[in-house]
Amino acid sequence: MEIVMPSFPFDYESPGKEFDWLLSVFAGILMCRTVYKLTGIVSPLFFNGYAKLNDAERIEWNNRGFSTFHALVVAVVSLYLLLFSDLFDEGSHAELIVNRRCTLSDTTLGISLGYFLSDVAMIVWQYPALGGLEFVLHHGLSMFSIFLSLVSGQALVYILMVLFTESTTPFINLRWYLDVAGQKNSKLYTFNGVALFLMWLNLPILTHWRLGLACSDRKGCEDPFVHLLLLPHVYPFSSGKGSVSPRLLQLACSASHAGSNESVLVLENHQRFGENCLEGKTPRVRINSCPVL
């Protein structure tokens, strides 16, 4: 089996780019440490019960402080880049949407790497008080995907869509804060739960819209990085009949202004993959026009 992997477009002629990445990572780590300390200083001024918390609860309280701050920062920046800037608008740049990047997007990914490194360090330090192996695995995969996108310069639009879902983190953390403070029966706890539900209800609208927009160019969807992100969703490995409706794939492509050729391409690939699986055949995956068996 020969697997063709893409080459990473490192720009060795401009080492300043790699330095900027490292600088943004360290900025993310410094941000987390600063907010962690400030949370411990400010919390007693607004919450009298903070002094009654045990050491483990105080650590998690402060940890959720920089988790909330990071979520707000990356969610706002991601929303700006995805909706209000022209970075990912069709026809605004010569590059494919999946290959577009800017200084702000790179900096945001670097800061997120710094956050995940800081959070993993705290999880390991306080293991298992702040989370078990599932959190370490989650953060490890998140850092790998962000790093891969950052150094390759590809699929930043997808990473930003995922980072935008961090907008639900403040509501999750507030839920924990109110629980620890003994206010589960308060109106604020109820309103926060409703807001969290509405956020999760509306987030797929933006993410699926941008996902289809990025795939509106057939060449962009032939990129290996795009396949790595889309294959688990378009081709679910399940017993029996496929669980993804072809009609749903058509609607997803058409609703995002994708061309009719791309809609047919995705639909045909899905149907062909399902037929091969039912017949016991090994599907052929085409990456950069090179068949891989």
N, C-alpha and C positions, 0 to 999 in steps of 0.2 A: 504494500500500500504506500503510495507516494502522496505526501501531503504538501501542498504548496502554501507556504506562509508568506505574508507580505513583509517587505522590508521596511524598517522604521526610518522615516525621513529626518534623521538627525542633521542639524545644520552645524557642522563642525567649523564653518567659517565665521560663525558668530557665537563664540563661547559665552557672550554676555547673556544669551537666552537661558542657558542652563543655570547661570548664576542667579538670574531673576527667579527661576523656579525654586531654587534652594532658599532664596530670600523670602519668598512667599510662604514656603513651608515653615520656616522659622518664625515668620510673622504669625502664622496660625497657632503655633505652639505658645508663643509669647502672649497672644490674645487669650488663649485658654487659661494660662497661669494667672494673668492679670484679672480676668473676670472671676476666676475661682477665689482669689484673695478678696476682691471687692464684694463678692456675694457674702463671704463670711463677715465682712465689716458692716455692710449695709443691712443685712437681714435682721439683726437684733434691734435695729432702730425702728423697724416697721412690723416686726412679728415678735411679740413677747414670748411666745412658746419656743423660740429658737434656743434659748438658754436651757430649756428642759430636755432637748434632744440629746440622745447619747452620741458617742463619738462616730459610730457607723452612720447614723442618720444625718449628722452634720456633714460628713464627707459626701454622702450621696446628695444632700441638699445643695452643697456648693458645686458638686459635679454637674448636677442638672442646671445650675446657673449658667455655666459656659456652654452647655449643650443647647440651651435655649437661645443664647446670644449667637452662637454659630448658625443655628437654624434660621434665625431672623435675617442674618447677613446674607447667607447664600440663597435664601428664598427670594429676597428682594432683588438681588443681582440677577438671579436666574430669570425672574419674571421680566425684568428690564430687557435682558438680552433676547429672550424668546419672543416677547410681544411688542415692546416699545422701540427697540433698536431695529436697524435694517440688516443686521448681521446675517439672519437666516431667512430674509425675504427672498422670494423667487425673483431671479433676474437682477438683483441688486449687486451681485458680485460675479466674477467670472468662475470662481471655484464652485465645485459641487457643495451642496449644503452640508454634507457629512464631513467635508474637509475644511470648513470655515472655522476660524479662530480669531481672537483678538487679545490684546494685552489684558483686558479686564477678565475675559474668560479664563485665560491661563492663570492669572493671579487668584481667581476664585477657586480653581481646582487645587492650586498649591496650598491655599489656606485650609481647604477641606482636608487635604492630606495631613497638615499639621494638627488639625482637630482630631482626626481618627487616631493618629499616633499618640496624642496626649490621652485620649480616652482609653486606648488599649493599655497604655502604661499604667493608668489608674486602676483598670480592671485587674491587671496582673498583680499590681501592688496590694490591692484589697481583696483578691480572689478568695472566695466567690461572692463577696458581699455586693459588688456592683454588677454582677452578671457571671454566667458560666461560660462554657466552651462555645455555646451558640453565639454569644456576643463577640468572642474573639474571632470566630469563623466569619461572622457577618462583617466585622470591621476589616478583616484581612482581605476578603473578596472585594469590599468597597475600595480599599486602598489600591488593590491590584488593577481594578477597572479604571479608576481615576488616573493612576500612574501610566497605564497603557495608553489611555486617550491623550494624556498630556504630552508624552514623549513622541507619540506618533503624529499628533496633530489631527487625528481623525475621530469622528463620532462624538465631538464635544456637545453637539446638540442633544444627544441622548443622555449624556452625563448631566447636563444642565436640567433636563426634564426630571431626572431622578432627584437631583438636589432640590428642585422646586418642591418636591413632595415633603421636604423637611419642614415646610410651613405648618404641618400638623404637630410637630414636636413641641412647640410651646403649649399647646392644649393638653398634650399628654403629660407634660411635666407639671402643668398647673393642676391637673387631676391628682397627681401624686402629692403635690404640696398640700392641697386641700384635705386629702386623705390623712396625711401625717398630722395636720393641724386639727383633726377631728371635726371637719366641716363637710362631711359627706352628705349631710341632710340640708345643706344650705342651698339657696337659689343659685348662687354662683356656680356651685358644683353641677347643678342641672343644666344651666345655660352653657357651661363649658362643654358638657357632653353633647348637647345639641349642636353646638358650633363645630365640634370635632366630627360629628356625623356628616354635617353639611360639607365640610372640607373634603372628606373622603369621597363624598358623592359627586363633587364637582371637579376634583383634580383630574380624573380620567378624560374629561372633555378637552382640557388643554393638552395633555400629554398625547392622546390619540390623534388630535388634530395636527400637532407638530410632527408626530411620528409619520403620518401619511404624507405631510408636506415634504419631509426629508426624503421620502421614497418616491416622490413624484418624478424624479429623474431616474430613468432606468439604470444609467451607469452608476449612480450612487448606490443603488440596491445590489449591484454586482460586486461591491467592495467586500472583502473578507470580513472586515470588522463589523459591517452591517449585518452580514450573515450570522456572525457569532452572537449578535444581540437579538436577531429576529427569529432564528431557527427554533429556539425553545418555545416561542409563542405561536409561530405559524405552523410548525410541525410537532405537535405534542405527541410524545411516545406513550400511547395508551393501548390497552388490549381491545380487540374488536374494532368497531368502527371509529373513525376519527371523531374527536370531540369538538372540532372547529367547523362551524358551518361555512360552506363556500359562499353563501349569500352574505354572511357577516363579513367575510373578507372583501367582497365586492363593495359593500356599503362603506367599509373602513377606508378603502382607497378612493371611492368617489366622493365621500363626504369631505375629504381633505384636499380636493381639487387635483387629485392625481390624474394623470392621463389615462385614457382608455386602454392603451397598450400595456401600461403597468398593471392595471387591474386584471387584465386577461393573463398576464405573465404570472402574477401571484396566484391567481385561481388555478391555472393549469399546473403550476409547480405543486400546489397543495394536492390536487386531485391525482397527479402522477405519483406523488410520494405515497399517498394512501393506497393506491392500487398496487404498487410494488410491495408494500408491507403486507397486504392481504394475500398476495401471491407468493410471499416468501422470498422475494427478490431483494438483492442489495441495491438500494437507491444510489444513483450517481449524483453527486453534488458538484456543481460547476462553480469554480472559484476563479475569477479573472480569465474566463473562457477556457480554463484547463480542467478537464474532467478528472475527478478524484474518485477512485473506487473504494 
